């Protein structure tokens, strides 16, 4: 099992090590039959796991991580570093990455990572494990994401960081 993956129980069956996309496909294909959704938080050396229950509402909600910059060159370096990072160590879930100008004078240049709310901790663990470092102030929450989206004046660059597929 991999941290950030999901376990689902439905109709007497247990599905393990699902990616977010596989989880959504299973939920959509079995409406009303899901009895439990768990996210793998941590796997210990002896094979035991720490699991976190996931609300069905958290599956569709979005979360975000915003890197706030005063200068465009630094924001571009973080944007490029995140793309290179995803090429070396794919993220646990699909992440929409944007470099944007905003109407906010305090942080006119933002690198935004948008992902499912249920996967926020996994995205943070991925960034730490892969060694991503930034000197930018960081805002992280669904409410900060909404404020960012309201303040965007121009999307300069955008990319999708794609996860690896689960082992069959």
DSSP file (Angstrom, degrees, kcal/mol; ACC not computed):
  #  RESIDUE AA STRUCTURE BP1 BP2  ACC     N-H-->O    O-->H-N    N-H-->O    O-->H-N    TCO  KAPPA ALPHA  PHI   PSI    X-CA   Y-CA   Z-CA
    1    1 A X              0   0    0      0, 0.0     2,-0.4     0, 0.0    42,-0.0   0.000 360.0 360.0 360.0 150.0    0.0    0.0    0.0
    2    2 A X    >   -     0   0    0      4,-0.1     3,-2.0    40,-0.0    38,-0.3  -0.950 360.0-108.2-119.8 132.9    1.1    3.5   -0.8
    3    3 A X  T 3  S+     0   0    0     -2,-0.4    38,-0.2     1,-0.2     3,-0.1  -0.320 107.5  31.2 -55.1 140.3    0.4    6.7    1.3
    4    4 A X  T 3  S+     0   0    0     36,-3.3    -1,-0.2     1,-0.4     2,-0.1   0.260  96.8 110.6  91.6 -11.0   -2.1    8.9   -0.4
    5    5 A X    <   -     0   0    0     -3,-2.0    35,-3.0    35,-0.2    -1,-0.4  -0.367  62.4-120.7 -87.6 175.0   -3.9    5.9   -2.0
    6    6 A X  E     -AB  18  39A   0     12,-2.1    12,-2.4    33,-0.2     2,-0.4  -0.845  12.1-154.8-124.5 153.8   -7.4    4.8   -1.1
    7    7 A X  E     - B   0  38A   0     31,-2.8    31,-2.9    -2,-0.3     2,-0.4  -0.990  19.3-169.9-121.1 133.5   -9.2    1.7    0.3
    8    8 A X  E     -AB  15  37A   0      7,-2.7     7,-3.0    -2,-0.4     2,-0.5  -0.983  10.2-159.3-129.1 136.6  -13.0    1.3   -0.5
    9    9 A X  E     +AB  14  36A   0     27,-2.4    26,-3.1    -2,-0.4    27,-1.5  -0.964  23.9 155.7-113.1 129.7  -15.5   -1.1    0.9
   10   10 A X  E >   -AB  13  34A   0      3,-2.4     3,-3.1    -2,-0.5    24,-0.2  -0.969  62.7 -13.3-152.0 137.7  -18.6   -1.8   -1.0
   11   11 A X  T 3  S-     0   0    0     22,-0.9     3,-0.1    -2,-0.3    23,-0.1   0.822 127.0 -48.8  42.8  48.7  -21.1   -4.7   -1.1
   12   12 A X  T 3  S+     0   0    0      1,-0.2     2,-0.3     0, 0.0    -1,-0.3   0.432 117.5 108.4  78.3  -2.4  -18.8   -7.1    0.8
   13   13 A X  E <   -A   10   0A   0     -3,-3.1    -3,-2.4     2,-0.0     2,-0.5  -0.797  54.6-151.5-108.5 151.7  -15.8   -6.3   -1.4
   14   14 A X  E     -A    9   0A   0     -2,-0.3     2,-0.5    -5,-0.2    -5,-0.2  -0.989   6.2-164.3-123.4 126.0  -12.7   -4.4   -0.5
   15   15 A X  E     -A    8   0A   0     -7,-3.0    -7,-2.7    -2,-0.5     2,-0.3  -0.944  16.1-168.1-111.3 128.0  -10.7   -2.5   -3.1
   16   16 A X  E     +     0   0A   0     -2,-0.5    -9,-0.2    -9,-0.2   -10,-0.0  -0.781  53.7  19.6-120.9 158.9   -7.2   -1.4   -2.1
   17   17 A X  E    S+     0   0A   0     -2,-0.3     2,-0.3     1,-0.2    -1,-0.2   0.810  76.8 167.2  59.7  36.3   -4.4    0.8   -3.3
   18   18 A X  E     -A    6   0A   0    -12,-2.4   -12,-2.1    -3,-0.2    -1,-0.2  -0.584  31.8-133.3 -82.5 140.2   -6.7    2.9   -5.5
   19   19 A X     >  -     0   0    0     -2,-0.3     4,-2.4   -14,-0.2     5,-0.1  -0.367  34.5-101.0 -75.4 169.9   -5.6    6.2   -7.1
   20   20 A X  H  > S+     0   0    0     72,-0.5     4,-2.6     1,-0.2     5,-0.2   0.924 124.8  51.1 -59.1 -44.8   -8.0    9.1   -6.8
   21   21 A X  H  > S+     0   0    0      1,-0.2     4,-2.1     2,-0.2    -1,-0.2   0.901 110.8  47.9 -61.9 -41.1   -9.1    8.6  -10.4
   22   22 A X  H  > S+     0   0    0      2,-0.2     4,-2.2     1,-0.2    -1,-0.2   0.887 110.8  52.7 -65.5 -38.4   -9.8    4.9   -9.8
   23   23 A X  H  X S+     0   0    0     -4,-2.4     4,-2.7     2,-0.2    -2,-0.2   0.938 109.1  48.0 -61.2 -48.0  -11.7    5.8   -6.6
   24   24 A X  H  X S+     0   0    0     -4,-2.6     4,-2.9     1,-0.2     5,-0.2   0.899 110.7  51.8 -61.8 -41.3  -13.9    8.3   -8.4
   25   25 A X  H  X S+     0   0    0     -4,-2.1     4,-1.9     2,-0.2    -1,-0.2   0.907 112.1  46.4 -61.3 -41.9  -14.6    5.7  -11.2
   26   26 A X  H  X S+     0   0    0     -4,-2.2     4,-0.8     2,-0.2    -2,-0.2   0.911 114.1  47.2 -67.3 -43.3  -15.6    3.2   -8.5
   27   27 A X  H >< S+     0   0    0     -4,-2.7     3,-0.7     1,-0.2     6,-0.2   0.926 114.2  47.0 -63.9 -45.3  -17.8    5.6   -6.6
   28   28 A X  H >< S+     0   0    0     -4,-2.9     3,-0.5     1,-0.2    -1,-0.2   0.844 112.8  49.7 -66.4 -33.2  -19.5    6.8   -9.8
   29   29 A X  H 3< S+     0   0    0     -4,-1.9    -1,-0.2     1,-0.2    -2,-0.2   0.586 117.6  39.7 -81.7 -10.2  -20.0    3.3  -11.0
   30   30 A X  T XX S-     0   0    0     -4,-0.8     3,-2.0    -3,-0.7     4,-0.5  -0.409  78.3-172.6-135.4  57.9  -21.6    2.1   -7.7
   31   31 A X  T <4 S+     0   0    0     -3,-0.5    -3,-0.1     1,-0.3    -4,-0.0  -0.289  74.9   4.2 -59.9 132.7  -23.8    5.0   -6.5
   32   32 A X  T 34 S+     0   0    0     -5,-0.1    -1,-0.3     1,-0.1    -5,-0.0   0.403 110.2  91.2  78.1  -3.0  -25.1    4.3   -3.0
   33   33 A X  T <4  +     0   0    0     -3,-2.0   -22,-0.9    -6,-0.2     2,-0.4   0.571  53.7 105.3-100.2 -10.3  -23.1    1.1   -2.5
   34   34 A X  E  <  +B   10   0A   0     -4,-0.5   -24,-0.2   -24,-0.2     3,-0.1  -0.573  39.4 176.5 -75.3 124.8  -20.0    2.5   -1.0
   35   35 A X  E     +     0   0A   0    -26,-3.1     2,-0.3    -2,-0.4   -25,-0.2   0.702  65.6   7.9-100.0 -23.7  -19.9    1.7    2.8
   36   36 A X  E     -B    9   0A   0    -27,-1.5   -27,-2.4     2,-0.0     2,-0.4  -0.961  51.7-164.9-160.7 139.2  -16.5    3.2    3.6
   37   37 A X  E     +B    8   0A   0     17,-0.3    17,-2.5    -2,-0.3     2,-0.4  -0.996  17.6 179.4-125.5 125.5  -13.7    5.3    2.0
   38   38 A X  E     -BC   7  53A   0    -31,-2.9   -31,-2.8    -2,-0.4     2,-0.4  -0.965  17.8-147.6-126.2 142.2  -10.3    5.4    3.7
   39   39 A X  E     -BC   6  52A   0     13,-3.1    13,-2.3    -2,-0.4     2,-0.7  -0.919  25.5-120.4-106.5 135.4   -7.1    7.2    2.7
   40   40 A X  E     + C   0  51A   0    -35,-3.0   -36,-3.3    -2,-0.4    11,-0.2  -0.648  34.8 175.1 -74.9 114.3   -3.8    5.6    3.5
   41   41 A X  E     -     0   0A   0      9,-2.7     2,-0.3    -2,-0.7    10,-0.2   0.897  63.1  -6.2 -86.6 -47.3   -2.0    8.1    5.7
   42   42 A X  E     - C   0  50A   0      8,-1.5     8,-2.7   -39,-0.1     2,-0.5  -0.996  54.6-148.7-151.9 144.8    1.1    6.2    6.6
   43   43 A X  E     - C   0  49A   0     -2,-0.3     6,-0.2     6,-0.2     2,-0.1  -0.983  21.5-147.2-117.7 125.7    2.5    2.7    6.2
   44   44 A X    >   -     0   0    0      4,-3.2     3,-2.2    -2,-0.5    -2,-0.0  -0.463  28.1-105.1 -89.3 163.0    4.8    1.4    8.9
   45   45 A X  T 3  S+     0   0    0      1,-0.3    -1,-0.1    -2,-0.1    -2,-0.0   0.772 119.8  56.8 -58.0 -29.5    7.7   -1.0    8.5
   46   46 A X  T 3  S-     0   0    0      2,-0.1    -1,-0.3     1,-0.0     3,-0.1   0.390 122.0-104.5 -86.1   5.6    5.7   -3.9    9.9
   47   47 A X  S <  S+     0   0    0     -3,-2.2    -2,-0.1     1,-0.3     2,-0.1   0.308  79.1 130.8  92.3  -9.7    3.0   -3.4    7.3
   48   48 A X        -     0   0    0     -5,-0.1    -4,-3.2     1,-0.0     2,-0.3  -0.414  42.9-149.8 -73.8 157.3    0.4   -1.8    9.5
   49   49 A X  E     -C   43   0A   0     -6,-0.2     2,-0.6    -3,-0.1    -6,-0.2  -0.930  17.3-134.6-130.8 150.6   -1.2    1.4    8.3
   50   50 A X  E     -C   42   0A   0     -8,-2.7    -9,-2.7    -2,-0.3    -8,-1.5  -0.934  34.4-166.4 -97.5 125.2   -2.7    4.6    9.6
   51   51 A X  E     -C   40   0A   0     -2,-0.6     2,-0.4   -11,-0.2   -11,-0.2  -0.852  12.2-155.1-116.9 150.3   -5.9    5.2    7.8
   52   52 A X  E     -C   39   0A   0    -13,-2.3   -13,-3.1    -2,-0.3     2,-0.1  -0.991  21.8-123.1-125.0 128.8   -8.1    8.3    7.6
   53   53 A X  E     -C   38   0A   0     -2,-0.4     2,-0.5   -15,-0.2   -15,-0.2  -0.444  25.0-148.9 -68.1 143.5  -11.8    8.2    6.8
   54   54 A X        -     0   0    0    -17,-2.5   -17,-0.3    -2,-0.1     2,-0.2  -0.966   7.1-134.4-120.3 127.9  -12.8   10.3    3.8
   55   55 A X    >>  -     0   0    0     -2,-0.5     3,-1.1     1,-0.1     4,-0.6  -0.563  18.6-127.4 -74.7 138.9  -16.2   12.0    3.5
   56   56 A X  H >> S+     0   0    0      1,-0.2     3,-1.0    -2,-0.2     4,-0.6   0.839 111.0  60.4 -55.5 -31.4  -17.9   11.6    0.1
   57   57 A X  H >> S+     0   0    0      1,-0.2     4,-1.1     2,-0.2     3,-0.6   0.828  97.1  59.3 -64.8 -31.1  -18.2   15.4    0.0
   58   58 A X  H <4 S+     0   0    0     -3,-1.1    60,-1.4     1,-0.2    59,-0.3   0.653  91.2  71.4 -73.0 -14.3  -14.4   15.7    0.2
   59   59 A X  H << S+     0   0    0     -3,-1.0    -1,-0.2    -4,-0.6    -2,-0.2   0.864 108.4  30.4 -70.4 -34.6  -14.0   13.7   -3.1
   60   60 A X  H << S+     0   0    0     -3,-0.6    -1,-0.2    -4,-0.6    -2,-0.2   0.645  99.1  98.0 -98.9 -18.2  -15.4   16.5   -5.3
   61   61 A X     <  -     0   0    0     -4,-1.1    56,-2.9     1,-0.1    57,-0.4  -0.382  67.8-132.9 -72.0 151.3  -14.3   19.5   -3.3
   62   62 A X  E     -D  116   0B   0     54,-0.3     2,-0.3    55,-0.1    54,-0.2  -0.784  19.2-171.6-107.5 149.8  -11.1   21.3   -4.4
   63   63 A X  E     -D  115   0B   0     52,-3.3    52,-2.1    -2,-0.3     2,-0.3  -0.829   8.6-158.1-128.4 168.7   -8.2   22.4   -2.3
   64   64 A X  E     -D  114   0B   0     -2,-0.3    77,-0.7    50,-0.2     2,-0.4  -0.995  19.0-151.5-152.1 157.3   -5.1   24.5   -3.2
   65   65 A X  E     -DE 113 140B   0     48,-2.2    48,-2.6    -2,-0.3     2,-0.5  -0.998  22.9-163.7-127.6 123.8   -1.6   25.4   -2.3
   66   66 A X  E     -DE 112 139B   0     73,-3.5    73,-2.1    -2,-0.4     2,-0.6  -0.938  11.4-158.2-118.1 126.3   -0.5   28.9   -3.3
   67   67 A X  E     -DE 111 138B   0     44,-2.9    44,-2.2    -2,-0.5     2,-0.5  -0.916  20.4-150.4-101.6 116.9    3.0   30.2   -3.5
   68   68 A X  E     +DE 110 137B   0     69,-2.7    69,-0.8    -2,-0.6     2,-0.3  -0.782  19.4 176.7-100.5 122.3    2.9   34.0   -3.2
   69   69 A X  E     -D  109   0B   0     40,-3.2    40,-2.1    -2,-0.5     3,-0.1  -0.914  32.8-157.1-126.9 149.2    5.6   36.0   -5.0
   70   70 A X  S    S+     0   0    0     -2,-0.3     2,-0.4    37,-0.2    -1,-0.1   0.717  86.6  50.8 -88.0 -27.6    6.4   39.7   -5.5
   71   71 A X  S  > S-     0   0    0      1,-0.1     4,-1.6    38,-0.1     3,-0.1  -0.906  72.4-140.5-120.4 145.3    8.5   39.0   -8.6
   72   72 A X  H  > S+     0   0    0     -2,-0.4     4,-2.7     1,-0.2     5,-0.2   0.818  98.6  61.6 -69.0 -33.7    7.7   37.0  -11.7
   73   73 A X  H  > S+     0   0    0      1,-0.2     4,-1.9     2,-0.2    -1,-0.2   0.914 107.0  44.6 -63.1 -42.4   11.2   35.5  -12.0
   74   74 A X  H  > S+     0   0    0      2,-0.2     4,-2.0     1,-0.2    -1,-0.2   0.899 113.2  50.9 -68.1 -40.0   11.0   33.7   -8.6
   75   75 A X  H  X S+     0   0    0     -4,-1.6     4,-2.4     1,-0.2    -2,-0.2   0.914 109.9  50.5 -62.5 -42.2    7.4   32.6   -9.3
   76   76 A X  H  X S+     0   0    0     -4,-2.7     4,-2.8     1,-0.2     5,-0.2   0.879 106.7  54.7 -64.4 -37.9    8.6   31.2  -12.7
   77   77 A X  H  X S+     0   0    0     -4,-1.9     4,-2.5     2,-0.2    -1,-0.2   0.924 110.4  46.0 -61.9 -43.2   11.4   29.3  -11.0
   78   78 A X  H  X S+     0   0    0     -4,-2.0     4,-2.3     2,-0.2    -2,-0.2   0.918 112.3  51.1 -65.2 -42.4    9.0   27.6   -8.6
   79   79 A X  H  X S+     0   0    0     -4,-2.4     4,-1.8     1,-0.2    -2,-0.2   0.951 113.8  43.7 -58.3 -51.0    6.6   26.8  -11.5
   80   80 A X  H  X S+     0   0    0     -4,-2.8     4,-2.4     1,-0.2    -1,-0.2   0.883 111.8  54.1 -63.1 -39.1    9.4   25.2  -13.5
   81   81 A X  H  X S+     0   0    0     -4,-2.5     4,-2.5    -5,-0.2    -1,-0.2   0.872 106.9  51.5 -64.3 -36.9   10.8   23.4  -10.4
   82   82 A X  H  X S+     0   0    0     -4,-2.3     4,-2.3     2,-0.2    -1,-0.2   0.882 109.8  49.0 -68.6 -37.6    7.3   21.8   -9.8
   83   83 A X  H  X S+     0   0    0     -4,-1.8     4,-1.6     2,-0.2    -2,-0.2   0.931 113.2  46.8 -65.8 -44.5    7.1   20.6  -13.4
   84   84 A X  H  X S+     0   0    0     -4,-2.4     4,-1.6     1,-0.2    -2,-0.2   0.902 111.4  52.6 -63.3 -40.3   10.6   19.1  -13.1
   85   85 A X  H  X S+     0   0    0     -4,-2.5     4,-3.4     1,-0.2     3,-0.3   0.925 107.9  50.1 -60.8 -46.2    9.7   17.5   -9.8
   86   86 A X  H  < S+     0   0    0     -4,-2.3    -1,-0.2     1,-0.2    -2,-0.2   0.811 108.3  53.9 -65.0 -29.8    6.6   15.9  -11.2
   87   87 A X  H  < S+     0   0    0     -4,-1.6     3,-0.2    -5,-0.2    -1,-0.2   0.837 116.7  37.7 -72.1 -32.4    8.7   14.5  -14.1
   88   88 A X  H  < S+     0   0    0     -4,-1.6     2,-0.4     1,-0.3    -2,-0.2   0.883 136.9  14.6 -82.0 -42.5   11.1   12.9  -11.6
   89   89 A X  S  < S-     0   0    0     -4,-3.4    -1,-0.3    -5,-0.2    -2,-0.1  -0.829  85.7-137.2-138.3  92.5    8.6   11.8   -8.9
   90   90 A X        -     0   0    0     -2,-0.4    73,-0.2    -3,-0.2    74,-0.1  -0.133  26.1-109.3 -55.0 144.7    5.0   11.9  -10.1
   91   91 A X        -     0   0    0     71,-0.4    73,-0.6     2,-0.1    -1,-0.1  -0.215  22.6-114.5 -70.1 165.2    2.4   13.3   -7.6
   92   92 A X  S    S+     0   0    0     30,-0.2   -72,-0.5    71,-0.2     2,-0.3   0.660  96.6  16.9 -74.8 -14.8   -0.1   11.1   -5.9
   93   93 A X  S    S-     0   0    0    -74,-0.1     2,-0.2   -73,-0.1    -2,-0.1  -0.967  98.8 -77.2-151.9 159.2   -3.0   12.8   -7.7
   94   94 A X        -     0   0    0     -2,-0.3     2,-0.4    68,-0.1    22,-0.4  -0.451  49.5-166.0 -63.6 129.4   -3.6   15.0  -10.7
   95   95 A X  E     -F  161   0B   0     66,-2.4    66,-3.2    -2,-0.2     2,-0.6  -0.979  16.0-142.7-122.4 129.3   -2.6   18.6   -9.9
   96   96 A X  E     -FG 160 114B   0     18,-2.7    18,-2.4    -2,-0.4     2,-0.4  -0.834  23.3-162.4 -89.3 122.0   -3.6   21.6  -11.9
   97   97 A X  E     +FG 159 113B   0     62,-3.2    62,-2.4    -2,-0.6     2,-0.4  -0.891  11.6 176.6-110.4 133.0   -0.6   24.0  -11.9
   98   98 A X  E     -FG 158 112B   0     14,-2.3    14,-2.7    -2,-0.4     2,-0.5  -0.992  24.8-156.4-136.7 144.9   -0.9   27.6  -12.8
   99   99 A X  E     +FG 157 111B   0     58,-2.6    57,-2.7    -2,-0.4    58,-1.6  -0.992  37.1 170.7-112.0 122.6    1.4   30.6  -12.8
  100  100 A X  E     -FG 155 110B   0     10,-2.8    10,-2.6    -2,-0.5     2,-0.4  -0.943  38.1-131.1-138.6 152.5   -0.8   33.7  -12.6
  101  101 A X  E     -FG 154 109B   0     53,-2.8    52,-2.7    -2,-0.3    53,-1.6  -0.812  34.4-165.2 -91.2 142.5   -0.8   37.5  -12.2
  102  102 A X  E     -F  152   0B   0      6,-2.2    50,-0.2    -2,-0.4    46,-0.1  -0.817  34.0-120.1-125.9 169.1   -3.3   38.7   -9.6
  103  103 A X  S    S+     0   0    0     48,-2.5     2,-0.7    -2,-0.3     5,-0.1   0.415  82.0 109.3 -83.7   0.7   -4.9   41.9   -8.5
  104  104 A X    >   -     0   0    0      3,-0.3     3,-0.6    47,-0.2    -2,-0.2  -0.710  55.3-161.7 -84.7 112.4   -3.3   41.5   -5.1
  105  105 A X  G >  S+     0   0    0     -2,-0.7     3,-0.5     1,-0.2    -1,-0.2   0.791  89.5  59.8 -64.2 -28.0   -0.5   44.1   -4.6
  106  106 A X  G 3  S+     0   0    0      1,-0.3    -1,-0.2     2,-0.1     2,-0.1   0.823 127.7  10.6 -70.8 -31.1    0.9   42.0   -1.7
  107  107 A X  G <   +     0   0    0     -3,-0.6    -3,-0.3     1,-0.1    -1,-0.3  -0.593  69.0 167.3-147.1  78.5    1.5   39.0   -3.9
  108  108 A X    <   +     0   0    0     -3,-0.5    -6,-2.2    -2,-0.1     2,-0.4   0.627  69.4  55.2 -73.4 -11.5    1.0   39.9   -7.6
  109  109 A X  E     +DG  69 101B   0    -40,-2.1   -40,-3.2    -8,-0.2     2,-0.4  -0.986  69.2 179.7-126.2 125.6    2.5   36.6   -8.9
  110  110 A X  E     -DG  68 100B   0    -10,-2.6   -10,-2.8    -2,-0.4     2,-0.6  -0.976  24.5-155.4-131.2 136.0    1.2   33.3   -7.7
  111  111 A X  E     -DG  67  99B   0    -44,-2.2   -44,-2.9    -2,-0.4     2,-0.5  -0.962  28.7-165.2-103.5 117.5    2.0   29.7   -8.4
  112  112 A X  E     -DG  66  98B   0    -14,-2.7   -14,-2.3    -2,-0.6     2,-0.5  -0.898  16.5-167.1-113.5 131.2   -1.2   27.7   -7.7
  113  113 A X  E     -DG  65  97B   0    -48,-2.6   -48,-2.2    -2,-0.5     2,-0.4  -0.977  12.4-169.8-111.4 123.6   -1.5   24.0   -7.2
  114  114 A X  E     +DG  64  96B   0    -18,-2.4   -18,-2.7    -2,-0.5     2,-0.3  -0.957  18.6 145.6-119.9 133.9   -5.2   22.8   -7.3
  115  115 A X  E     -D   63   0B   0    -52,-2.1   -52,-3.3    -2,-0.4   -20,-0.1  -0.933  53.5 -63.3-155.9 169.1   -6.2   19.2   -6.3
  116  116 A X  E >   -D   62   0B   0    -22,-0.4     3,-2.0    -2,-0.3   -54,-0.3  -0.379  42.4-127.3 -64.8 140.3   -9.0   17.3   -4.7
  117  117 A X  G >  S+     0   0    0    -56,-2.9     3,-1.5     1,-0.3     4,-0.3   0.862 108.6  60.8 -54.2 -40.1   -9.6   18.2   -1.0
  118  118 A X  G 3  S+     0   0    0    -60,-1.4    -1,-0.3   -57,-0.4     4,-0.2   0.631 106.3  48.4 -65.0 -12.2   -9.3   14.5    0.0
  119  119 A X  G <> S+     0   0    0     -3,-2.0     4,-2.2   -61,-0.2    -1,-0.3   0.315  76.5 106.3-111.4   6.5   -5.8   14.4   -1.4
  120  120 A X  H <> S+     0   0    0     -3,-1.5     4,-2.2    -4,-0.2     5,-0.2   0.895  81.2  47.5 -56.8 -46.1   -4.3   17.6    0.3
  121  121 A X  H  > S+     0   0    0     -4,-0.3     4,-2.6     1,-0.2    -1,-0.2   0.902 110.7  52.8 -64.3 -39.7   -2.2   15.8    2.8
  122  122 A X  H  > S+     0   0    0      2,-0.2     4,-2.3     1,-0.2    -1,-0.2   0.877 107.6  51.4 -63.0 -37.6   -0.9   13.4    0.2
  123  123 A X  H  X S+     0   0    0     -4,-2.2     4,-2.4     2,-0.2    -1,-0.2   0.928 110.9  48.4 -64.5 -44.4    0.2   16.4   -2.0
  124  124 A X  H  X S+     0   0    0     -4,-2.2     4,-2.1     1,-0.2    -2,-0.2   0.916 111.8  48.9 -61.0 -43.8    2.0   17.9    1.0
  125  125 A X  H  X S+     0   0    0     -4,-2.6     4,-3.0     1,-0.2     5,-0.2   0.894 110.2  52.4 -62.9 -40.2    3.8   14.6    1.7
  126  126 A X  H  X S+     0   0    0     -4,-2.3     4,-2.4     2,-0.2     6,-0.2   0.932 108.8  49.3 -61.3 -46.7    4.8   14.3   -1.9
  127  127 A X  H  <>S+     0   0    0     -4,-2.4     5,-2.5     2,-0.2     4,-0.4   0.910 115.5  43.6 -60.5 -42.9    6.3   17.8   -2.0
  128  128 A X  H ><5S+     0   0    0     -4,-2.1     3,-1.2     3,-0.2    -2,-0.2   0.950 114.9  47.7 -67.9 -49.3    8.3   17.1    1.2
  129  129 A X  H 3<5S+     0   0    0     -4,-3.0    -2,-0.2     1,-0.3    -1,-0.2   0.845 111.7  50.9 -62.2 -34.4    9.4   13.6    0.2
  130  130 A X  T 3<5S-     0   0    0     -4,-2.4    -1,-0.3    -5,-0.2    -2,-0.2   0.522 115.9-115.5 -83.5  -4.9   10.5   14.8   -3.3
  131  131 A X  T < 5 +     0   0    0     -3,-1.2     2,-0.3    -4,-0.4    -3,-0.2   0.727  49.0 170.9  83.5  22.2   12.5   17.7   -1.8
  132  132 A X      < -     0   0    0     -5,-2.5     2,-0.4    -6,-0.2    -1,-0.2  -0.504   8.3-177.1 -69.7 131.2   10.6   20.7   -3.1
  133  133 A X        +     0   0    0     -2,-0.3     2,-0.3   -55,-0.0    -5,-0.0  -0.986   8.0 170.1-130.2 140.8   11.8   23.9   -1.5
  134  134 A X        -     0   0    0     -2,-0.4    -2,-0.0     2,-0.1     0, 0.0  -0.977  31.7-151.1-142.6 154.7   10.5   27.4   -1.9
  135  135 A X        +     0   0    0     -2,-0.3     2,-0.2   -61,-0.1     3,-0.0   0.307  66.0 113.6-103.5   5.4   11.1   30.7   -0.2
  136  136 A X  S    S-     0   0    0    -62,-0.1   -67,-0.1     1,-0.1     2,-0.1  -0.482  76.8-109.4 -76.2 144.1    7.6   31.9   -1.1
  137  137 A X  E     -E   68   0B   0    -69,-0.8   -69,-2.7    -2,-0.2     2,-0.4  -0.483  41.5-141.1 -62.2 146.6    5.0   32.6    1.6
  138  138 A X  E     -E   67   0B   0    -71,-0.2     2,-0.4    -2,-0.1   -71,-0.2  -0.949  20.3-169.4-122.6 133.7    2.4   29.8    1.3
  139  139 A X  E     +E   66   0B   0    -73,-2.1   -73,-3.5    -2,-0.4     2,-0.3  -0.965  13.6 179.8-112.3 136.9   -1.4   29.9    1.6
  140  140 A X  E     +E   65   0B   0     -2,-0.4     2,-0.3   -75,-0.2   -75,-0.2  -0.850  30.8  83.6-145.3 105.7   -3.1   26.6    1.7
  141  141 A X  S  > S-     0   0    0    -77,-0.7     4,-2.1    -2,-0.3     5,-0.1  -0.867  76.8-100.7 176.5 159.4   -6.9   26.0    2.0
  142  142 A X  H  > S+     0   0    0     -2,-0.3     4,-2.1     1,-0.2     5,-0.1   0.872 121.8  53.4 -59.3 -35.4  -10.0   25.9   -0.1
  143  143 A X  H  > S+     0   0    0      2,-0.2     4,-2.1     1,-0.2    -1,-0.2   0.899 108.3  48.5 -69.5 -38.2  -10.9   29.5    1.0
  144  144 A X  H  > S+     0   0    0      2,-0.2     4,-2.5     1,-0.2    -1,-0.2   0.870 109.4  54.6 -65.8 -35.2   -7.5   30.8   -0.1
  145  145 A X  H  X S+     0   0    0     -4,-2.1     4,-2.6     2,-0.2    -2,-0.2   0.928 108.3  47.9 -62.7 -44.9   -8.0   29.0   -3.4
  146  146 A X  H  X S+     0   0    0     -4,-2.1     4,-1.9     2,-0.2    -2,-0.2   0.905 111.5  50.5 -62.5 -41.5  -11.3   30.8   -3.9
  147  147 A X  H  X S+     0   0    0     -4,-2.1     4,-1.4     2,-0.2    -2,-0.2   0.911 110.9  49.6 -62.9 -41.8   -9.7   34.2   -3.0
  148  148 A X  H >X S+     0   0    0     -4,-2.5     4,-1.1     1,-0.2     3,-0.6   0.943 109.1  51.2 -60.3 -48.5   -7.0   33.5   -5.5
  149  149 A X  H 3< S+     0   0    0     -4,-2.6     3,-0.3     1,-0.3    -1,-0.2   0.853 110.7  49.5 -60.8 -34.5   -9.4   32.6   -8.3
  150  150 A X  H 3< S+     0   0    0     -4,-1.9    -1,-0.3     1,-0.2    -2,-0.2   0.783 113.6  46.8 -71.7 -26.9  -11.3   35.8   -7.6
  151  151 A X  H << S+     0   0    0     -4,-1.4   -48,-2.5    -3,-0.6    -2,-0.2   0.533  81.2 118.8 -94.6  -7.5   -8.1   37.9   -7.8
  152  152 A X  E  <  +F  102   0B   0     -4,-1.1   -50,-0.3    -3,-0.3     3,-0.1  -0.382  29.4 172.0 -64.6 130.0   -6.6   36.4  -10.9
  153  153 A X  E    S+     0   0B   0    -52,-2.7     2,-0.3     1,-0.3   -51,-0.2   0.652  70.2   5.6-106.5 -24.9   -6.1   38.9  -13.7
  154  154 A X  E     -F  101   0B   0    -53,-1.6   -53,-2.8     0, 0.0     2,-0.7  -0.911  57.7-141.6-160.2 130.9   -4.1   36.7  -16.1
  155  155 A X  E     -F  100   0B   0     -2,-0.3   -55,-0.3   -55,-0.2     3,-0.1  -0.853  21.8-179.7 -87.7 118.9   -3.1   33.0  -16.3
  156  156 A X  E     +     0   0B   0    -57,-2.7     2,-0.3    -2,-0.7   -56,-0.2   0.913  64.9   0.7 -86.6 -48.6    0.5   33.1  -17.7
  157  157 A X  E     -F   99   0B   0    -58,-1.6   -58,-2.6     2,-0.0    -1,-0.3  -0.976  62.6-176.6-139.5 150.8    1.2   29.3  -17.8
  158  158 A X  E     +F   98   0B   0     -2,-0.3     2,-0.3   -60,-0.2   -60,-0.2  -0.994   6.4 166.4-148.8 149.9   -0.7   26.2  -16.9
  159  159 A X  E     -F   97   0B   0    -62,-2.4   -62,-3.2    -2,-0.3     2,-0.5  -0.975  30.9-123.8-153.6 160.3    0.0   22.5  -16.8
  160  160 A X  E     -F   96   0B   0     -2,-0.3     2,-0.6   -64,-0.2   -64,-0.2  -0.964  17.5-151.6-111.5 124.0   -1.4   19.3  -15.4
  161  161 A X  E     -F   95   0B   0    -66,-3.2   -66,-2.4    -2,-0.5     2,-0.3  -0.856  21.5-152.8 -93.5 119.6    0.9   17.2  -13.2
  162  162 A X        -     0   0    0     -2,-0.6   -71,-0.4   -68,-0.2   -68,-0.1  -0.719   3.8-130.7-102.9 143.0   -0.2   13.6  -13.6
  163  163 A X        -     0   0    0     -2,-0.3   -71,-0.2   -73,-0.2     2,-0.1  -0.339  29.2 -99.4 -80.0 165.7    0.2   10.7  -11.1
  164  164 A X        -     0   0    0    -73,-0.6     2,-0.2   -74,-0.1    -1,-0.1  -0.473  44.3-104.4 -74.3 157.7    1.6    7.3  -11.8
  165  165 A X        -     0   0    0     -2,-0.1    -1,-0.1     1,-0.1     3,-0.1  -0.603  39.5-101.9 -82.0 147.2   -1.0    4.5  -12.4
  166  166 A X        -     0   0    0     -2,-0.2     2,-0.2     1,-0.1    -1,-0.1  -0.363  41.1-101.8 -65.3 145.6   -1.6    2.1   -9.6
  167  167 A X              0   0    0      1,-0.1    -1,-0.1  -150,-0.1    -3,-0.0  -0.492 360.0 360.0 -67.5 137.9    0.1   -1.3   -9.9
  168  168 A X              0   0    0     -2,-0.2    -1,-0.1    -3,-0.1    -2,-0.1   0.474 360.0 360.0 -77.7 360.0   -2.4   -3.9  -11.1
